[in-house]
Amino acid sequence: MKSIVLVLLLALSACTAPLPQWQGSEGLDHPHVGQVWVAAEQRWISPQSLVEQLAAAPYVVVGEQHDNPDHHRLQLWLLQQLQAARPQQSLLLEMLQPAQQSAVTALQGGALPDDEALQTQLEWQAGWDWAMYGPLVRWGLTVPSQLLTANLESENMMALYRAPQPLDERYTADARRQLSDTIEASHCGRIDAQQVQAMLSIQQARDQAMAAALAGASAPALLLAGNYHARRDLGAPLHWPAHQVPPLVLQLQGVGGAPLPSAQQADYLWLTPAMPARDYCADWGAD
């Protein structure tokens, strides 16, 4: 049996495709750009080694920085390599809500229209840049057994905004602080404490929905979501069912971002170039 596993791993390593060409311009000279940090072992490994380790996992959560094109290109590369190692049964996207599932299912496995028509049929939300997500959606509709929605319905988010629910006791004080600070910063400090609590409630519900969707999907299953959803200590994995094998957690991060994660936060971090810094509050401040 060991010899068979070794042969499979050698074959996988031999057929792994090169990484996509980098789109980001910052941090290209970093000595570990393109490599993967293994949190539990405190060492760097190659992307090929990452594929070998993820291929045996029934559930995987992959976090991203939404505006980094390299992250979406690497996600597609990773999906293709995992598919070459074993059939991918389910791909789940934070970018899709349950109301879109019927349209997704109708398109699954069939001939797909052009981008404009496909977005219309999916009722794709304009806030998610199709140039970045389109290739992933197309892959999910043609290769795995099923593409699944993973986010919370907009109506549920609005209901929670009006009537927030308290955070679960599983959140530590540090996790609550980090989430609160992140929400306040992402709104440029222009929201009050009551609004922060409402958005914390929505964040919790979204993570609960993503965890439930991934846990209920046919394995091997992989979820693509933002990096804060892909945190074991404060994201979707925090709400994982106790009776199931926990997901492996991979974050993609640009050079110069947050510190390397601990094993309590993620299993792996894939370091990429960063995009030029952008002040998202500048336009808001000019109002």
N, C-alpha and C positions, 0 to 999 in steps of 0.2 A: 504493500500500500504506500509506504514512504517513497518508493521509487517512482510510482505513478504520479504522486503529488509533485515530486521534484521535476519530472519530465514536463508536467503541465506548467509549472512555474517558469521553467527554462523556455518553453515554447511561447508563453505569454510575454516574457522579457524580450525574446527575439523579434516578435511581431509588433511591438509597441511603436506607434507612430511618433514622429518628432512633435514637439510642442508647437502651437501656433506662434506666428511672429508677434512680438510684443507691440501693443498699441500705446501703452503708457510711456511717458518720457522721463519720469522722475525715478531715481534709484536704480537705473540700469547697471550701474557699476557696483551695486551691493554684492558682496561675495556669495550671498545665499539666495539671490533672486532666482526664482524658478524652482527652488528646493522646498522640501516639506519638513516642518518641525514636528517631531514626535514628543508630545508633552510628557508622557509617563517616563520616557527614556532619556529626555533632555538631549536629543541629538537630531541631526539633519539626515534625511534620506532623499532618494531620487523620486520623481513622479512615477517611474515604473514600479518602484517598491511600494508606493502608495496604492497603485492599482492592485498589486498582488494582495495587499492586506485588506483592501475594501471588498475584493471580489468574493470573499467567503462570508461577508456580513449580510444577514437578512435585511437589515434596515440601516440606512445611512442618511444623515442630515448634512447638507452642504450649505454653508453660509456664504454670503457675498456682500460686497459693497455695490449697491444697485447701479451707481453711475460709472463703474470701472469696466470698460469693454473687455479687458483681459480676463476678468472673472467669468464672463459669459462664454468666452471662447474656450477657456480652460474647462468649464463645466461640460461643454459639448464634447471636448476631447476626452474628458474623463468618462462620460457616458458611452462614447464609442469604444473606448478601451475595455470598459467593464462588459459591454455587450459582446466583445470578442472573446472574453474569458468565460462568460456564461450568459444565458438569455436574461435580459432585464424585463421583469414582469410589470413593474409599475413605476411611473414617474409622476411626482406630485409637485405642484407649483403654488407658491404663496400668491402669485399674480392672478390666480383664477379663483372665483367665488362659486359656491354651490349652484347658484342660478344658471351658471354657464355650463354645468356638467352635461345637460342634455344635448347641447350643441356640440360639445367636445365628443361625446359618445357617437353622435351621428356622423362625425367626420373621421372617426378612428378607423385606420386601416384602408381608407379609400383614396381615390385620386383627389389631390388637394388643389383648390383654385389659386389664383395669384394672391399676392399679399393683401391688396386692398379688399378683395372679396372675402378672404379668410378672416381678416380682422372684423369685418362686418358680420359674418356668420357667427363668430365667437363672441360678439359684443365686447371686443377687447377694449380695456380701459386705457385711455390715452396717456394716463400718468405713467404707464409702463412703456418705455421706449421700445417700439417694435423692432427697430434696427438691431437692438441687442437681444431681445427675447424671441424674435421670430424664428431664427434657426433652431432654438431649443423647442419651441412649440411644434414646429414641423417634425423634428426628430421624435418628439413624444407622440405625435399622431400617426407615425408611420412605422416605428421600430418596436417599441415595447408592446406588451399586451394591452396596456391601458394608460392613458394620460388622465390624471385625476386632479380635481380642484382641492385646495387645502386651506383656503382662507375662510374667514368668517363673512357672513352675508352683510352687506352694507346696512340693511335695516336693523340687524342685531347690534351693529356698532353704534348706530344712532340711539337705540334704546338704552344701551349701556352708558352712553354719554349723558343721557337725561337722568338715568337712575343707576349710578355706579354701584358695582358689587365690591365688597372688601377683598383684599388680596388674601390668597390662601396662606396658611401658616407655614407652608414649606419654603416660602421666600425668607431668606435671612435678612437681617437689618442692612447688611452691605448690599445685597441684591436690590432691595427696595430703594436704597439711596442711589445706586448706579442707574436704575431705570428712571427714577424721578429726575436726576440731573440730566440724563440723556434727552428725555422728553422736553424738559424746559429749554435745553440748549438748541434742540431741533426746531423749537418755535421762537428762537431768538430772544428768549427771556420775556416774551410778551403775553404769557398766560399766567393766570393766578393759581393759587394752591388748589382751589376747587376743580379747575380744569385739568390740572396735573393728575388729580385723583381719578377723574373720569377717564383720562387717557391711559392711566395705569390699569384700570378695570378692562378697558378695551384690549390693551396689550396682553393681559392675562387670558382673556377669552380667545383671542387669536391664537395664542400659543397652545391653549387647550384644544382648539379645533384642529390645529396642525398635527398635534400629537395623536389625537384620535384618528385622523384621516390616515396618517402614516401607519399606525398600529393596525388599522383595519384593512390595509392594502395587501394585495398578493405580493409575496416576497420572491425574489429580492426587490425591495422598494427603496426609492431614493427621493428625498424632499429637497427642493431648492427654495431657499428663503434668505432674508436678510440676516446679517451676522448676529444681531441681538436675538433673533429667534433661534439661531443655531448656537445657543449657549446652554451647557448642561446645568449651570447654576441659576439661570434666570430666564431661559427660553423654553421652547417646546419640549426638549428632553426632560425638563423638570417635571412635566405632567405625564410622563410615560407610565403605562400600566405596569404595576409591580410584577405581574406574572409573566411578562414577556421579556425576551432577550433585548436589552437596551440597544439603542442605535449607536453606531459610531458617528462621531461628530467631527466634521472637517470645516474649518473656516478659511476663506480666501481673504488675504489682506495685503494692501499696498505697502510698500516700504515707507517707514516713517509713521505708521499708524499706531495702534495700541500696542502695549508690551506683549511679548509672547505669552500665550495662555498657559495656565496651569492645567494639570490633568483633571481638576475639578470643573474646568470651564469647557475644554474641548480635548479631543484626542489628537488632532492634527491641525497645523496651520500651514497653508501653502502661500509662500511669499511671492508677491508679484510687483512689477513696477507700479508706481502711483501715477495718477493724473495730476496735472498742475493744480495747485490749491485754488479752491473757488469759495468765495464768500457768499453763501446762500442767503445771508441776511442783508446783503448790501441793497438789493432792490427793495426789500421790505422796509429798510431804514430810510429809503428815499421817498416813501409814500407821503 
